[in-house]
Amino acid sequence: MSKVEMQGAGHPARLSLSDDQATFSDHIASRRLLSPDASTAAAISERPFEIKPPAVPHHRKIAPEKRIAPEKVLQSFNTWHFKREQPGDPRLMLEIVAQAISVREPIPFVLYWGKGPRCRLGEPDVACLNFLASLGKRVRELYEHGAAIKLIFTDTHAELNGHPRETIERYFADVDAAARERGFESCWLGQLTRALDTAVAGAPDDGVVAEEALSQLAAGAMKWYRGEGTAEQGALKYYRMNMVERRAVELAFPRSIFVTFNGSKMRELFPKSLPIFYMYSLRRGVSVKPWFLPADAARCEASTCHCVPVDAERADRS
């Protein structure tokens, strides 16, 4: 602010300006000195008026996404750390990997997830999910879009084996929650089959039964089948169901890699048009399906549960 300083007698008072006011006063004075006179202003007005385009700011160019060879991505998971034997149709598997890379999408994997005696999530399930997650991590370390893993819950197989619907839904709900924590997705095989066109489902290519596959199914049915009829009859029903279900899967996921914990002797049961990745289940050297572990697990019923629940969120992840 300005302030008035009183001078001696006979002298007028002097107005003292603050620093800000003095600066502003100097600015006004300079503007007056710079203002052109009439002749200068006329000369300026006769000059041509040129409009210059605004300066374009310089932006740093975005480097294109690093190209990765599909063979390298395939090699990242197609190792003996994960696979129990050589995959079926590796050329098609490479094509699927290359196609996903070309559109910058995750490498798609689908697999069946069944149900055994337990009705709740168990430690073997968590170990298997972690092993699958480690496969996805291996892909992502080389290819930034990683892998998309989808579980297909085989509710139709569980019902054939005589499991109550309540225990089926309870178990798959637990697995689904743990799978989604790891970035996986899921669907139900029964829904895929019901969505299948009736004409396609009835296409006649399942008339001949693969005896080797059927004999292995019968051995499994002796232990797990609790439906109507004998174990052999249950195995035959299971085989025929798979002939329809494999079509539903290949139509729902036409460009995916099908993962299984079975060996190639069961190839007949899997989608014909998809490449098959024969994988260990819990870790290298282990192929037992997690839902059948522990081996001495008691069978749960609708009103009786023998499980020891596992906190999947706190479980260690590989």
Contacts in CASP RR format, 6 or more apart in sequence:
PFRMAT RR
TARGET T0000
AUTHOR 0000-0000-0000
METHOD contacts of the structure
MODEL  1
MSKVEMQGAGHPARLSLSDDQATFSDHIASRRLLSPDASTAAAISERPFE
IKPPAVPHHRKIAPEKRIAPEKVLQSFNTWHFKREQPGDPRLMLEIVAQA
ISVREPIPFVLYWGKGPRCRLGEPDVACLNFLASLGKRVRELYEHGAAIK
LIFTDTHAELNGHPRETIERYFADVDAAARERGFESCWLGQLTRALDTAV
AGAPDDGVVAEEALSQLAAGAMKWYRGEGTAEQGALKYYRMNMVERRAVE
LAFPRSIFVTFNGSKMRELFPKSLPIFYMYSLRRGVSVKPWFLPADAARC
EASTCHCVPVDAERADRS
1 18 0 8 1.000
2 15 0 8 1.000
2 16 0 8 1.000
2 17 0 8 1.000
2 18 0 8 1.000
2 21 0 8 1.000
3 15 0 8 1.000
3 16 0 8 1.000
4 13 0 8 1.000
4 14 0 8 1.000
4 15 0 8 1.000
4 16 0 8 1.000
5 13 0 8 1.000
5 14 0 8 1.000
5 15 0 8 1.000
5 16 0 8 1.000
6 13 0 8 1.000
7 13 0 8 1.000
7 14 0 8 1.000
17 25 0 8 1.000
36 44 0 8 1.000
65 104 0 8 1.000
65 144 0 8 1.000
68 101 0 8 1.000
68 142 0 8 1.000
68 143 0 8 1.000
70 94 0 8 1.000
70 97 0 8 1.000
70 98 0 8 1.000
70 101 0 8 1.000
71 94 0 8 1.000
72 142 0 8 1.000
73 97 0 8 1.000
73 101 0 8 1.000
73 107 0 8 1.000
73 139 0 8 1.000
73 142 0 8 1.000
73 143 0 8 1.000
74 90 0 8 1.000
74 93 0 8 1.000
74 94 0 8 1.000
74 97 0 8 1.000
76 138 0 8 1.000
76 139 0 8 1.000
76 141 0 8 1.000
76 142 0 8 1.000
76 143 0 8 1.000
77 135 0 8 1.000
77 136 0 8 1.000
77 138 0 8 1.000
77 139 0 8 1.000
77 147 0 8 1.000
77 277 0 8 1.000
78 87 0 8 1.000
78 90 0 8 1.000
78 93 0 8 1.000
78 277 0 8 1.000
80 284 0 8 1.000
81 284 0 8 1.000
82 131 0 8 1.000
82 135 0 8 1.000
82 138 0 8 1.000
82 277 0 8 1.000
82 279 0 8 1.000
82 280 0 8 1.000
82 284 0 8 1.000
83 277 0 8 1.000
83 278 0 8 1.000
83 279 0 8 1.000
83 280 0 8 1.000
84 263 0 8 1.000
84 278 0 8 1.000
84 279 0 8 1.000
84 280 0 8 1.000
84 285 0 8 1.000
84 287 0 8 1.000
85 263 0 8 1.000
85 264 0 8 1.000
85 278 0 8 1.000
86 278 0 8 1.000
87 93 0 8 1.000
87 275 0 8 1.000
87 276 0 8 1.000
87 277 0 8 1.000
87 278 0 8 1.000
88 264 0 8 1.000
88 267 0 8 1.000
88 275 0 8 1.000
88 276 0 8 1.000
88 277 0 8 1.000
88 278 0 8 1.000
89 275 0 8 1.000
89 276 0 8 1.000
90 275 0 8 1.000
92 274 0 8 1.000
92 275 0 8 1.000
93 257 0 8 1.000
93 275 0 8 1.000
93 277 0 8 1.000
96 107 0 8 1.000
96 108 0 8 1.000
96 255 0 8 1.000
96 256 0 8 1.000
96 257 0 8 1.000
96 275 0 8 1.000
97 107 0 8 1.000
99 255 0 8 1.000
100 106 0 8 1.000
100 107 0 8 1.000
100 108 0 8 1.000
100 145 0 8 1.000
101 143 0 8 1.000
101 145 0 8 1.000
104 145 0 8 1.000
105 145 0 8 1.000
105 148 0 8 1.000
106 145 0 8 1.000
106 146 0 8 1.000
106 147 0 8 1.000
106 148 0 8 1.000
107 139 0 8 1.000
107 143 0 8 1.000
107 145 0 8 1.000
107 146 0 8 1.000
107 147 0 8 1.000
107 148 0 8 1.000
107 257 0 8 1.000
108 147 0 8 1.000
108 148 0 8 1.000
108 150 0 8 1.000
108 253 0 8 1.000
108 255 0 8 1.000
108 256 0 8 1.000
108 257 0 8 1.000
109 135 0 8 1.000
109 147 0 8 1.000
109 148 0 8 1.000
109 149 0 8 1.000
109 150 0 8 1.000
109 256 0 8 1.000
109 257 0 8 1.000
109 258 0 8 1.000
109 259 0 8 1.000
109 277 0 8 1.000
110 149 0 8 1.000
110 150 0 8 1.000
110 151 0 8 1.000
110 152 0 8 1.000
110 249 0 8 1.000
110 253 0 8 1.000
110 256 0 8 1.000
110 257 0 8 1.000
110 258 0 8 1.000
110 259 0 8 1.000
111 149 0 8 1.000
111 150 0 8 1.000
111 151 0 8 1.000
111 152 0 8 1.000
111 258 0 8 1.000
111 259 0 8 1.000
111 260 0 8 1.000
111 261 0 8 1.000
112 151 0 8 1.000
112 152 0 8 1.000
112 154 0 8 1.000
112 189 0 8 1.000
112 260 0 8 1.000
113 151 0 8 1.000
113 152 0 8 1.000
113 153 0 8 1.000
113 154 0 8 1.000
113 172 0 8 1.000
113 175 0 8 1.000
113 186 0 8 1.000
113 291 0 8 1.000
114 153 0 8 1.000
114 154 0 8 1.000
114 157 0 8 1.000
114 158 0 8 1.000
114 289 0 8 1.000
114 291 0 8 1.000
115 153 0 8 1.000
115 154 0 8 1.000
115 155 0 8 1.000
115 157 0 8 1.000
115 158 0 8 1.000
115 161 0 8 1.000
115 163 0 8 1.000
115 167 0 8 1.000
115 168 0 8 1.000
115 171 0 8 1.000
115 172 0 8 1.000
115 291 0 8 1.000
116 158 0 8 1.000
116 161 0 8 1.000
116 163 0 8 1.000
116 171 0 8 1.000
116 224 0 8 1.000
116 291 0 8 1.000
116 292 0 8 1.000
116 297 0 8 1.000
116 299 0 8 1.000
117 292 0 8 1.000
117 297 0 8 1.000
117 298 0 8 1.000
117 299 0 8 1.000
117 300 0 8 1.000
117 306 0 8 1.000
118 171 0 8 1.000
118 291 0 8 1.000
118 297 0 8 1.000
118 300 0 8 1.000
118 306 0 8 1.000
118 307 0 8 1.000
119 166 0 8 1.000
119 167 0 8 1.000
119 170 0 8 1.000
119 171 0 8 1.000
119 300 0 8 1.000
119 305 0 8 1.000
119 307 0 8 1.000
120 170 0 8 1.000
120 171 0 8 1.000
120 174 0 8 1.000
120 300 0 8 1.000
120 305 0 8 1.000
120 307 0 8 1.000
120 308 0 8 1.000
120 309 0 8 1.000
120 310 0 8 1.000
121 171 0 8 1.000
121 174 0 8 1.000
121 175 0 8 1.000
121 177 0 8 1.000
121 178 0 8 1.000
121 309 0 8 1.000
121 310 0 8 1.000
121 312 0 8 1.000
122 290 0 8 1.000
122 307 0 8 1.000
122 308 0 8 1.000
122 309 0 8 1.000
122 310 0 8 1.000
123 310 0 8 1.000
123 315 0 8 1.000
124 282 0 8 1.000
124 290 0 8 1.000
124 291 0 8 1.000
124 293 0 8 1.000
124 294 0 8 1.000
125 174 0 8 1.000
125 175 0 8 1.000
125 178 0 8 1.000
125 290 0 8 1.000
125 291 0 8 1.000
125 310 0 8 1.000
125 312 0 8 1.000
126 178 0 8 1.000
126 310 0 8 1.000
126 312 0 8 1.000
126 315 0 8 1.000
127 282 0 8 1.000
127 283 0 8 1.000
127 290 0 8 1.000
128 281 0 8 1.000
128 282 0 8 1.000
128 290 0 8 1.000
129 175 0 8 1.000
129 178 0 8 1.000
129 179 0 8 1.000
129 182 0 8 1.000
129 184 0 8 1.000
129 312 0 8 1.000
130 182 0 8 1.000
130 315 0 8 1.000
130 316 0 8 1.000
130 317 0 8 1.000
130 318 0 8 1.000
131 280 0 8 1.000
131 281 0 8 1.000
131 282 0 8 1.000
131 283 0 8 1.000
131 318 0 8 1.000
132 149 0 8 1.000
132 182 0 8 1.000
132 184 0 8 1.000
132 259 0 8 1.000
133 149 0 8 1.000
133 182 0 8 1.000
133 183 0 8 1.000
133 184 0 8 1.000
133 317 0 8 1.000
133 318 0 8 1.000
134 318 0 8 1.000
135 147 0 8 1.000
135 149 0 8 1.000
135 279 0 8 1.000
136 146 0 8 1.000
136 147 0 8 1.000
136 149 0 8 1.000
139 146 0 8 1.000
139 147 0 8 1.000
140 146 0 8 1.000
140 147 0 8 1.000
148 185 0 8 1.000
149 183 0 8 1.000
149 184 0 8 1.000
149 185 0 8 1.000
150 184 0 8 1.000
150 185 0 8 1.000
150 186 0 8 1.000
150 187 0 8 1.000
150 253 0 8 1.000
150 256 0 8 1.000
151 175 0 8 1.000
151 176 0 8 1.000
151 179 0 8 1.000
151 184 0 8 1.000
151 185 0 8 1.000
151 186 0 8 1.000
151 187 0 8 1.000
152 186 0 8 1.000
152 187 0 8 1.000
152 188 0 8 1.000
152 189 0 8 1.000
152 192 0 8 1.000
152 249 0 8 1.000
153 172 0 8 1.000
153 175 0 8 1.000
153 176 0 8 1.000
153 186 0 8 1.000
153 187 0 8 1.000
153 188 0 8 1.000
153 189 0 8 1.000
154 189 0 8 1.000
155 168 0 8 1.000
155 172 0 8 1.000
155 188 0 8 1.000
155 189 0 8 1.000
155 190 0 8 1.000
156 189 0 8 1.000
156 190 0 8 1.000
156 193 0 8 1.000
156 241 0 8 1.000
156 245 0 8 1.000
157 189 0 8 1.000
157 238 0 8 1.000
157 241 0 8 1.000
158 168 0 8 1.000
159 165 0 8 1.000
159 168 0 8 1.000
160 225 0 8 1.000
160 227 0 8 1.000
160 234 0 8 1.000
160 237 0 8 1.000
160 238 0 8 1.000
160 241 0 8 1.000
161 224 0 8 1.000
161 225 0 8 1.000
161 226 0 8 1.000
161 227 0 8 1.000
162 225 0 8 1.000
162 226 0 8 1.000
162 227 0 8 1.000
163 226 0 8 1.000
164 301 0 8 1.000
164 302 0 8 1.000
166 302 0 8 1.000
167 300 0 8 1.000
167 301 0 8 1.000
167 302 0 8 1.000
171 291 0 8 1.000
172 186 0 8 1.000
172 188 0 8 1.000
174 309 0 8 1.000
174 312 0 8 1.000
175 186 0 8 1.000
176 186 0 8 1.000
177 312 0 8 1.000
178 312 0 8 1.000
179 185 0 8 1.000
179 186 0 8 1.000
180 186 0 8 1.000
181 312 0 8 1.000
181 313 0 8 1.000
182 317 0 8 1.000
187 252 0 8 1.000
189 245 0 8 1.000
189 248 0 8 1.000
189 249 0 8 1.000
190 245 0 8 1.000
192 245 0 8 1.000
192 248 0 8 1.000
192 249 0 8 1.000
192 252 0 8 1.000
193 201 0 8 1.000
193 244 0 8 1.000
193 245 0 8 1.000
193 248 0 8 1.000
195 248 0 8 1.000
195 252 0 8 1.000
196 244 0 8 1.000
196 247 0 8 1.000
196 248 0 8 1.000
196 251 0 8 1.000
200 247 0 8 1.000
200 251 0 8 1.000
201 244 0 8 1.000
201 247 0 8 1.000
201 248 0 8 1.000
202 244 0 8 1.000
203 247 0 8 1.000
205 243 0 8 1.000
206 240 0 8 1.000
206 243 0 8 1.000
206 244 0 8 1.000
209 236 0 8 1.000
209 239 0 8 1.000
210 239 0 8 1.000
210 268 0 8 1.000
212 265 0 8 1.000
213 239 0 8 1.000
213 265 0 8 1.000
213 266 0 8 1.000
213 267 0 8 1.000
213 268 0 8 1.000
213 269 0 8 1.000
214 235 0 8 1.000
214 236 0 8 1.000
214 239 0 8 1.000
216 265 0 8 1.000
216 266 0 8 1.000
217 235 0 8 1.000
217 238 0 8 1.000
217 239 0 8 1.000
218 231 0 8 1.000
218 232 0 8 1.000
218 235 0 8 1.000
220 231 0 8 1.000
220 235 0 8 1.000
221 231 0 8 1.000
221 232 0 8 1.000
221 234 0 8 1.000
221 235 0 8 1.000
221 238 0 8 1.000
222 231 0 8 1.000
224 292 0 8 1.000
225 231 0 8 1.000
225 234 0 8 1.000
225 235 0 8 1.000
226 299 0 8 1.000
227 234 0 8 1.000
239 269 0 8 1.000
242 269 0 8 1.000
246 269 0 8 1.000
246 270 0 8 1.000
246 271 0 8 1.000
246 272 0 8 1.000
247 271 0 8 1.000
249 258 0 8 1.000
249 271 0 8 1.000
249 274 0 8 1.000
250 271 0 8 1.000
250 272 0 8 1.000
250 273 0 8 1.000
250 274 0 8 1.000
253 271 0 8 1.000
253 274 0 8 1.000
254 273 0 8 1.000
254 274 0 8 1.000
256 274 0 8 1.000
257 274 0 8 1.000
257 275 0 8 1.000
257 276 0 8 1.000
257 277 0 8 1.000
258 270 0 8 1.000
258 271 0 8 1.000
258 274 0 8 1.000
258 275 0 8 1.000
258 276 0 8 1.000
258 277 0 8 1.000
259 276 0 8 1.000
259 277 0 8 1.000
259 279 0 8 1.000
260 266 0 8 1.000
260 270 0 8 1.000
260 276 0 8 1.000
260 277 0 8 1.000
260 278 0 8 1.000
260 279 0 8 1.000
261 279 0 8 1.000
261 280 0 8 1.000
261 281 0 8 1.000
261 287 0 8 1.000
261 288 0 8 1.000
261 289 0 8 1.000
262 269 0 8 1.000
262 278 0 8 1.000
262 287 0 8 1.000
263 278 0 8 1.000
263 287 0 8 1.000
264 276 0 8 1.000
264 278 0 8 1.000
267 276 0 8 1.000
270 276 0 8 1.000
280 286 0 8 1.000
280 287 0 8 1.000
281 287 0 8 1.000
281 288 0 8 1.000
281 289 0 8 1.000
281 290 0 8 1.000
282 288 0 8 1.000
282 290 0 8 1.000
297 306 0 8 1.000
297 307 0 8 1.000
298 306 0 8 1.000
299 306 0 8 1.000
300 306 0 8 1.000
300 307 0 8 1.000
END
